[in-house]
Amino acid sequence: MTLHPLDWTIVGAFFAFQAYLGFRSRRVPRRMDAADYLLGGRRLTLPVFVASLVSTWYGGILGVGEYSFKYGISNWLVFGVPYYLWATIFALFLARPTRRTHFISLPDHLGAAYGRTPALMGAIIVFVMTVPAAYVLILGDLGRMLLNWPTWVGATLSVVLSSVYLITGGFRSAVRVDVLQFLCMLVGFALILPFAFHQYGGWSFIAGHVPATHLTWHGGNSGWFVLSWYFIAATTMVEPAFYQRCYATETEQIARKGIFWSIAFWVVFDFMTTTAGLYARAAIADLRDPKTAYVALATRLLPPGVLGLFMVGVIATAVSTVDSYMFISATALGRDLLSRLRPLTDHGVKTATRWGVVVSSASAVTLALSSTSVIALWRDLGSIGVPALLLPVIASFVPRLRRPPARAVIFWIACPATVAALWIGTRIVRGSYPYGIEPIFPALMVSIAFAVALIRTKSGARGS
């Protein structure tokens, strides 16, 4: 695509202002201890909490465009509704207890409940779950669309630009730029829909120009495929970004209210992205690459200046998740893993986390370039992380439960993750999952079986 100089000016201004906000955090305070570097002094207010969480948790914008272009309103029922449901459960039952703990990271929950080794395993899985490969792939694809760069160039440049201000300012930098990105993503998609309505008309145009399956709940996919996303969405209960933002709030009430407000914004944004995807399918049925649906539609509809604002919205949606997830994965590696293997001072924790940013950046680029599908990356990483952590983390919030032995918890975490990884490996080698079953299902069954066995063991011990 070709952008007008005005559009390039707007895109450049966005990156310049983002850099200013990121590096501005370096000055306050001059000397940060580890907790301040990792959580910003636990001073997140409600508006900042909402802006940060909304932008962080919605990064796969080209994947959403791909899915809505190919499957229609099913996008809302796959990437929207299940996540709203699980986020509501988190807000009702976990938000306040999470803030009350004064922990710094999700592995701290596992360490307090089960001991050092489960915490170490949790740190490894959190690192795997939050390496922002899918979102780096999106930015690499955007670089290819806008500048005809090879994907690896855009992917590498995106992590370099994000990692520099994270290394200097830590969590404060991530949150400051999240606020800017939140505003840009909402404005960008709010602009394109009026132009689409004016050019093509309303629902009657969409209904008359998309396949009938695009207006069904399944979008032409199997019920098992749709159902698998309702289980994958359970990643919300072990979503490190949720825990990190809750730890960083000023009060427990902010953590809970903030998630409800975030859900409201996600509903609005999902409406805009799904509708834009339907317009793209109706207007450009012969589009070769569905990942480019939003960009192709914007190129047809938007005048100079407005197109630049829309592209900033698309870029901001992806970048917001890259920098936040990169910092979470760096914390998991530098603070949660290394500091448990050997004692570290505050300075040592900050140094290890900064090196973790470098490792996370390199891992994200490597994974991104090994895949061609954002959706596949989401599904695979979620299918490993959710079964491994879901039940152990939930159990850690129930103090009345007698804690199982650490050795049992080690298997409780490791076995589901291994099953999911082997299931995914089979698809890579053979081209399909065994028996056509998504990997999250057998992995969750293994986790449930361990939970039942542990409960029976406890009951037997009490009875004797």
C-alpha positions, 0 to 999 in steps of 0.5 A, spaced: 500 500 500 502 507 498 501 512 504 500 519 503 506 524 506 500 526 511 499 519 513 506 518 514 507 524 518 501 522 523 505 515 523 511 518 525 508 523 530 505 517 534 512 513 534 515 519 536 510 521 542 510 514 544 518 514 545 517 520 549 512 517 554 516 511 554 523 515 556 520 520 560 519 515 565 526 514 566 526 520 570 521 519 576 524 516 580 531 516 579 532 510 584 527 505 583 527 499 587 525 492 584 518 492 586 517 499 583 521 497 577 516 491 576 510 494 578 510 502 578 510 503 586 503 500 586 499 506 584 495 505 578 489 509 578 482 506 575 483 510 568 490 508 567 488 501 570 483 500 564 487 503 559 493 499 560 489 492 561 484 494 555 490 495 550 494 490 553 489 484 552 487 486 545 493 485 541 492 480 535 488 485 531 490 482 524 488 475 527 482 478 529 481 481 522 483 475 518 478 471 523 472 476 522 473 476 514 473 468 514 468 467 519 464 473 520 460 474 526 463 468 529 469 472 531 465 475 536 463 468 539 470 466 539 474 472 541 469 476 544 464 472 549 468 467 552 473 472 554 468 476 557 465 471 561 472 469 564 474 476 565 467 477 569 469 471 573 476 473 575 473 480 577 468 477 581 472 472 585 480 473 584 481 481 583 480 483 590 484 477 593 490 478 588 491 485 590 490 483 597 496 478 597 501 484 595 505 479 591 509 481 585 507 476 580 503 469 578 509 465 580 509 468 587 502 465 588 504 458 586 511 459 591 506 461 597 502 455 596 506 449 593 513 451 594 519 453 590 519 448 584 512 449 582 514 457 582 520 455 578 515 451 573 510 457 573 515 462 571 517 458 565 510 457 563 508 464 564 514 466 560 512 461 554 505 464 555 507 471 554 513 471 549 509 476 544 510 472 538 504 473 535 504 480 536 511 481 533 508 477 527 503 482 526 508 488 526 512 484 521 506 483 517 504 491 517 512 493 516 511 488 509 504 491 507 506 499 509 514 499 506 515 492 503 520 490 508 521 483 509 517 480 515 523 479 519 525 486 518 519 489 521 518 484 527 526 485 529 525 493 529 518 492 533 521 489 539 527 493 538 523 500 539 519 497 545 525 494 549 529 500 549 524 504 553 522 498 557 529 497 559 530 504 562 523 505 565 520 498 566 513 498 568 512 505 568 514 506 561 509 500 559 503 503 562 505 510 560 505 508 553 499 503 554 494 510 555 496 513 548 495 506 545 488 505 548 486 512 545 489 511 538 486 504 537 479 506 539 479 512 535 482 508 529 476 503 528 471 509 530 473 512 524 473 507 519 465 505 520 462 511 518 466 511 512 464 504 510 457 506 512 457 512 507 460 508 502 456 501 502 450 502 506 448 498 512 447 491 514 443 490 508 449 491 504 453 486 508 448 481 509 447 481 501 455 480 500 458 475 505 457 468 505 451 465 509 455 462 514 458 469 516 452 470 519 451 464 523 454 463 530 459 457 528 462 461 521 462 454 518 467 451 523 466 445 527 462 446 534 468 443 537 473 448 534 468 454 537 468 450 544 475 449 544 476 457 544 471 457 550 476 453 554 482 457 551 479 463 554 480 460 561 487 463 560 484 469 563 484 466 570 492 465 569 493 471 565 499 474 567 497 481 565 491 481 569 495 479 575 500 484 574 495 490 573 491 488 579 498 487 583 499 494 581 493 498 583 492 503 589 486 499 592 482 492 591 476 496 589 480 499 583 482 492 581 475 489 581 472 495 578 477 496 573 476 489 570 468 490 569 470 497 565 475 493 561 470 488 559 465 494 557 471 497 552 472 490 549 465 489 547 465 496 544 472 495 540 469 487 538 463 490 535 467 495 531 473 490 529 467 485 527 463 490 523 469 492 519 471 485 518 464 484 515 465 490 511 472 488 508 469 481 506 463 484 503 467 489 499 473 485 497 471 478 496 477 476 492 482 479 497 488 474 497 491 475 504 485 475 510 490 478 515 490 484 510 483 485 511 483 492 515 488 495 511 485 493 504 478 496 507 482 502 509 486 503 503 479 503 499 475 508 504 479 513 507 482 519 505 489 522 507 490 524 514 484 519 516 488 513 513 494 515 517 490 515 524 487 508 522 493 505 521 496 508 527 490 505 531 492 498 528 499 499 529 498 501 537 493 495 538 499 490 536 504 494 540 501 495 546 501 488 547 508 487 545 511 491 550 507 489 556 507 482 554 515 483 553 516 486 560 511 480 563 515 475 560 522 478 562 519 479 569 518 471 569 525 470 566 529 475 570 525 475 577 521 469 578 526 464 575 533 467 576 532 470 583 529 463 585 535 459 583 540 464 586 538 470 591 539 477 588 539 484 590 534 489 588 539 491 583 540 484 581 533 483 580 532 489 575 539 487 571 536 480 570 529 483 568 533 487 563 536 481 560 530 478 560 527 483 556 533 482 551 531 474 551 524 475 550 525 480 544 529 474 541 524 469 542 519 473 540 522 474 533 524 467 532 517 464 534 514 469 529 518 468 523 517 460 524 509 461 524 505 464 518 498 464 523 497 469 528 491 465 530 495 458 531 500 461 535 495 464 540 491 457 540 498 453 541 501 457 546 494 457 550 493 450 549 500 449 553 499 454 559 492 454 561 491 446 562 498 447 566 496 453 570 489 453 571 487 448 576 493 449 581 493 457 581 485 457 582 487 452 588 492 456 591 486 461 592 483 457 597 486 457 604 481 451 606 484 446 602 490 442 605 496 443 600 498 437 596 505 435 596 510 439 592 512 433 588 504 432 586 504 439 584 510 438 580 506 433 576 500 436 576 503 442 572 508 438 568 504 433 565 498 437 562 503 441 559 507 435 556 501 432 553 499 439 550 506 440 547 506 433 544 499 434 541 501 440 538 507 436 535 503 431 532 500 436 528 506 439 526 509 432 523 502 429 521 498 435 519 492 434 523 491 433 531 490 426 533 483 424 532 481 431 530 481 433 537 484 440 539 490 439 544 487 443 550 482 438 551 486 432 553 491 436 557 485 439 561 483 432 562 489 430 565 489 436 569 482 434 572 485 427 573 490 429 577 486 434 581 481 428 583 486 424 585 489 429 590 482 430 593 481 423 594 488 422 597 486 428 602 480 425 603 483 418 605 488 421 609 483 425 613 479 419 614 485 415 616 
